[in-house]
Amino acid sequence: MHEEKFKSKDDIQYIVGTNVRKMCKEKKINLMEFSEEIDISYEYLRHIVSTNGQKSLSFYSMYKIAKTLGVTMDEMCNGIFDDKNKRKIE
């Protein structure tokens, strides 16, 4: 059986977006206000945290999100190196 060496870009976007969405929900953060605080458009942030993981993040945007949420970038990437976390096609 052939095993993938790397996760797909879509899988990674899904995992990071899911983690950000979960962290915002846990901290009861309004996405509109959060997008203004981190100087990212609401539309862009909404696409990042969507269940489709439609937008990828730049390293700088990830840094701003992590810093503002008070989490590490490792926490935002939690699950990327776990082979069980794959993007769910809905």
C-alpha positions in Angstrom: 0.0 0.0 0.0 1.3 3.4 -1.0 1.2 6.0 1.7 1.2 9.8 1.0 4.4 11.5 2.0 2.7 14.9 2.6 -0.8 16.0 3.4 -2.5 18.0 0.6 -2.7 21.7 0.7 -6.5 21.4 1.1 -6.0 19.1 4.1 -3.7 21.6 5.8 -5.9 24.6 5.1 -8.9 22.6 6.5 -7.0 21.7 9.7 -5.7 25.2 10.4 -9.1 26.8 9.6 -10.9 24.3 11.8 -8.4 25.0 14.7 -8.8 28.8 14.3 -12.6 28.5 14.1 -12.6 26.3 17.3 -10.4 28.8 19.2 -12.5 31.8 18.2 -15.6 29.9 19.3 -14.1 28.9 22.6 -13.0 32.5 23.3 -16.4 33.8 22.2 -14.7 36.0 19.6 -16.8 37.8 17.0 -15.2 37.2 13.6 -16.1 40.7 12.3 -14.4 42.4 15.2 -11.5 39.9 15.2 -10.9 40.6 11.5 -10.6 44.3 12.1 -8.3 43.7 15.1 -5.9 41.6 13.0 -6.3 43.8 9.9 -7.6 41.0 7.7 -10.8 41.4 5.7 -13.8 39.7 7.2 -14.5 37.9 4.0 -10.9 36.5 3.9 -11.2 35.4 7.6 -14.6 33.8 7.0 -13.1 31.8 4.1 -10.2 30.7 6.3 -12.4 29.3 9.0 -15.1 27.9 6.7 -15.6 24.1 6.8 -14.3 24.0 3.2 -10.9 25.6 4.2 -11.1 27.7 1.1 -8.2 30.1 1.7 -4.7 29.5 2.8 -2.9 31.7 5.3 0.3 33.5 4.8 2.8 32.9 7.6 2.3 36.6 8.7 -1.4 36.2 8.9 -1.0 33.0 10.9 1.3 34.9 13.2 -1.2 37.8 13.7 -4.1 35.3 14.4 -2.0 33.3 16.9 -0.7 36.3 18.7 -4.1 37.9 19.0 -5.7 34.6 20.1 -2.9 34.1 22.7 -2.0 30.7 21.2 1.2 29.4 19.6 1.5 28.7 15.9 2.0 25.0 16.9 -1.5 25.1 18.5 -2.9 26.5 15.3 -1.3 23.7 13.4 -2.4 21.0 15.8 -3.3 17.9 13.8 -1.2 18.6 10.7 1.3 15.9 11.5 -1.4 13.4 12.7 -2.2 11.2 9.7 -5.8 10.7 10.9 -6.8 14.4 10.3 -7.9 14.6 6.7 -10.2 17.1 5.1 -13.8 16.0 5.3 -15.5 16.3 2.0 -19.1 17.5 2.5 
